[in-house]
Amino acid sequence: MNRIYNVFMWAFALTVMIALTVRLTWADTITMADVAMGEYHSGEKEEPVGSDSIKYNEWYYGHAVSNELQENEYVQTHRWNAVFVCWCADQLGYISRNCFPLTNDAADMFHWFEENGYQLYTADNLMASEGRMNVRAGDVVFFPSEENSDTLDVGIVISSDSSGIDYVVGDVEGEIQRFEIDPSHCTENVAFFPAVPAEDYKYAEIIQFLRDRMNLNPAAISGIIANIEYESEGFPEALGDNGTSFGICQWHRSRWQDLINYCNAAGYDWSSLEGQLMFLWYELETVYPDLKSILMDCPSSPDGAFKAGYCFCLTYESPQNSSTQAEFRGAHAMYNVYPSLPR
């Protein structure tokens, strides 16, 4: 009995360990949500409350600031609601790359997103057609200020699903506070913009190829990405299996040679991402047509993502312990990759 229990606990621990490893790998790119939550948990606040004396304002103005004290009350002249959001963006280099505005006014920030062609999400289009949320962690949310409904405040989305959108806001009673919106009760006065530049997404080029060249839906793309992440983390020059496997899909021995032969004949560099994606497409067309049909026909849903990840693992990758690996990769596609794909 003890032996059975020990085996069970070892298997459970291994499953948890693998699941945690997958999640941390997928999230190894820091987002606006990560920065904002770090500041929220740090307990950063004005000292004293009402003074607007806080590190975000010092960063923005280039020196310490403090409001004027009149009749034992501060006259607020250095609101840091928008400054906090800009500070978070700056930690990721967005402002220096001119893909995020530098302003202390939420309305100016809103107009900047509009003028620069960012997609606007409101109550009418919060949900994607395939059942995913259009609003994601790291997006910025604009809403009427509680102090003055004629002005805007801005926050950063922390998490989002059909049951609720969590976000954090700076300069609420002198600190950073967390709130939640019910998507079904969103009004036209609440608006969201994606704040993550598309090129910052780790697998952006692969996703673009799978979507635009192969015409795959988000579920099929998620299944393939989940497998590529396990195999190589998307690095075209990745070596594995003691130097016998190569590339984003870890083509092994004779299949590595097939990659070289195909690319040489077609005029591609076999160590490049472009060459390897073309070879992947070629193999699905010629060697694995049944798998291609599964990918083309799978529904664009979380269940479809699981099926795509599972089948791609079993048929195309065929790793050791393939059934167990297929379950892991299908689950990764379903729970981690599919909800996080760029819109």
Secondary structure, DSSP 4 states (H G I P E B T S, - for coil): -HHHHHHHHHHHHHHHHHHHHHHHHHT-S--HHHHHHHHHHHT-B-SSTTS--SHHHHHHHSS---PEEETTEEE-----HHHHHHHHHHHTTTTTTTSS---S-HHHHHHHHHHTTPPPB-TTSSB-TTS-BS--TT-EEEEE-SS-TTSEEEEEEEEEETTEEEEEEEEETTEEEEEEE-GGG--TT-EEE--S-GGGSTTHHHHHIIIIIS---HHHHHHHHHHHHHHHTT-TT-EETTTTEETTTTEETHHHHHHHHHHHHHT--TTSHHHHHHHHHHHHHHT-HHHHHHHHHS-SSHHHHHHHHHHHIIIII--TTHHHHHHHHHHHIIIIIHHHS--
